[in-house]
Amino acid sequence: MKTYSVAEIAELLDTNQETVRRWIRNNKLKSVITSNKGGHVVSQKDLDAFLESAPKYVPKMAAGLAGKTSLIGVGIIGVSMMTVLLAKRVKQRQAENNWIQQEDLVEYLQTQIAEAENEISQKRQMIEKLQSELIDASVKLDKYKELLENKTLLSETLDAANRAVKG
């Protein structure tokens, strides 16, 4: 599951990092501390729950977009985060006296798809490596079991080891 640092949440919600930390201290936003230096980490689920329970922190434009993006956002990055990211883009466009266009949403979704495909590819490579390591460990385990079960082989191995030590 995707996680966010305090800095990432502050940037996404266009607020100060100390505000995010206050939400965490006041138990408005759930987090875990990964280490003394790592700081707080918030899961996608907990961030979504926070945004749903405290809509005043989501830009007003995002609330209007929520109903339109629910089907698009599911399974990619959570409806609330999609809404916040789109609202941030709308805010940028408004500052430029432009409105968000369909091609902006398409571009954003294409970027998210590419990132998700890349993540999946990396995880598949990790799985292949782990499967190879699992096979190696299983072969080693089978050899140890065979040695333990075969008294003659165990005795010969022990004799060879003792000769090598004395040798």
C-alpha positions in Angstrom: 0.0 0.0 0.0 1.2 3.5 -0.8 2.5 5.6 2.1 3.2 9.3 2.4 5.6 11.3 4.5 4.6 14.5 6.3 6.3 16.6 3.6 4.4 14.8 0.8 1.0 15.3 2.5 1.8 18.9 3.2 2.7 19.4 -0.5 -0.4 17.5 -1.8 -2.8 19.4 0.5 -1.0 22.7 0.0 -0.4 23.2 3.7 2.5 23.5 6.2 4.3 20.4 7.4 3.6 21.5 11.0 -0.1 21.5 10.3 0.1 17.9 9.2 2.1 17.0 12.3 -0.6 18.7 14.4 -3.3 16.6 12.8 -1.2 13.6 13.7 -0.7 14.7 17.3 -4.4 15.4 17.7 -5.2 12.0 16.3 -7.0 13.4 13.3 -4.6 11.7 10.9 -3.3 8.2 11.8 0.4 7.5 11.2 3.2 5.2 12.2 6.7 6.2 13.1 9.2 4.1 11.1 12.2 5.3 13.0 13.4 8.2 15.2 14.8 9.9 12.1 12.3 8.6 9.6 9.4 10.5 11.0 5.7 9.8 10.6 4.4 7.7 7.7 0.7 7.8 6.7 -0.9 5.0 4.7 -3.1 5.7 1.7 -6.1 4.2 3.6 -5.5 6.6 6.6 -5.0 9.6 4.4 -8.3 8.8 2.5 -10.1 8.4 5.9 -8.7 11.8 7.0 -9.8 13.5 3.9 -13.3 12.0 4.0 -13.7 12.9 7.7 -12.3 16.5 7.3 -13.4 17.8 3.8 -12.6 21.3 4.8 -8.9 20.4 4.3 -9.6 19.4 0.7 -9.8 22.4 -1.7 -13.4 23.4 -2.5 -12.9 22.6 -6.1 -11.9 19.0 -5.1 -15.3 18.4 -3.5 -17.0 19.2 -6.9 -14.7 16.8 -8.7 -15.1 13.9 -6.2 -18.3 12.5 -7.8 -16.8 12.7 -11.3 -13.5 10.9 -10.5 -14.7 8.1 -8.2 -14.7 5.4 -10.9 -11.4 6.6 -12.5 -9.5 6.8 -9.2 -10.4 3.4 -7.7 -7.5 1.0 -7.6 -5.0 3.6 -8.9 -4.5 5.9 -6.0 -7.6 6.2 -4.0 -10.5 8.5 -4.7 -9.6 11.2 -2.2 -6.0 11.5 -3.3 -7.1 11.7 -7.0 -9.5 14.4 -6.0 -6.8 16.4 -4.2 -4.3 16.0 -7.0 -6.8 17.1 -9.6 -7.9 20.0 -7.4 -4.2 21.1 -7.1 -3.9 21.0 -10.9 -7.1 23.0 -11.2 -5.8 25.6 -8.8 -2.6 25.9 -10.9 -4.7 26.3 -14.0 -6.9 28.9 -12.4 -3.7 30.9 -11.5 -2.8 30.8 -15.1 -6.4 31.8 -16.1 -6.9 28.4 -17.7 -9.2 25.6 -16.7 -8.3 22.0 -16.5 -9.0 20.2 -19.7 -9.8 16.6 -20.5 -6.3 16.1 -22.0 -4.8 17.1 -18.6 -6.7 14.3 -16.9 -5.7 11.9 -19.7 -2.1 12.9 -19.3 -2.2 12.5 -15.6 -3.8 9.1 -15.9 -1.3 8.0 -18.5 1.5 9.0 -16.1 -0.1 7.1 -13.3 -0.5 4.0 -15.5 3.2 4.2 -16.6 4.3 4.4 -12.9 2.0 1.5 -11.9 3.3 -0.6 -14.7 6.9 0.2 -13.8 6.2 -0.7 -10.1 4.6 -4.0 -11.2 7.5 -4.8 -13.4 10.0 -4.2 -10.5 7.9 -6.3 -8.1 7.8 -9.1 -10.7 11.6 -9.0 -10.9 11.8 -9.2 -7.1 9.4 -12.1 -7.1 11.5 -14.0 -9.7 14.7 -13.4 -7.6 13.0 -14.6 -4.5 11.7 -17.7 -6.3 15.2 -18.5 -7.4 16.5 -18.0 -3.8 13.7 -20.1 -2.5 14.6 -23.0 -4.9 18.3 -22.7 -3.8 17.3 -22.8 -0.1 15.0 -25.8 -0.7 17.8 -27.7 -2.4 20.1 -27.0 0.5 17.4 -28.1 3.0 16.8 -31.4 1.1 20.6 -32.1 1.2 20.7 -31.5 4.9 17.6 -33.8 5.4 19.2 -36.5 3.2 22.4 -36.3 5.2 20.6 -36.6 8.5 18.4 -39.5 7.3 21.2 -41.5 5.6 23.3 -42.9 8.5 26.0 -44.2 6.2 26.4 -40.9 4.4 26.4 -39.1 7.7 29.1 -41.4 9.1 31.2 -40.9 5.9 30.8 -37.1 6.1 31.8 -37.1 9.8 34.9 -39.3 9.1 36.0 -37.0 6.2 35.6 -34.0 8.4 37.6 -35.5 11.2 40.4 -36.6 8.8 40.5 -33.1 7.5 40.9 -31.6 11.0 43.6 -34.1 12.0 45.2 -34.0 8.6 
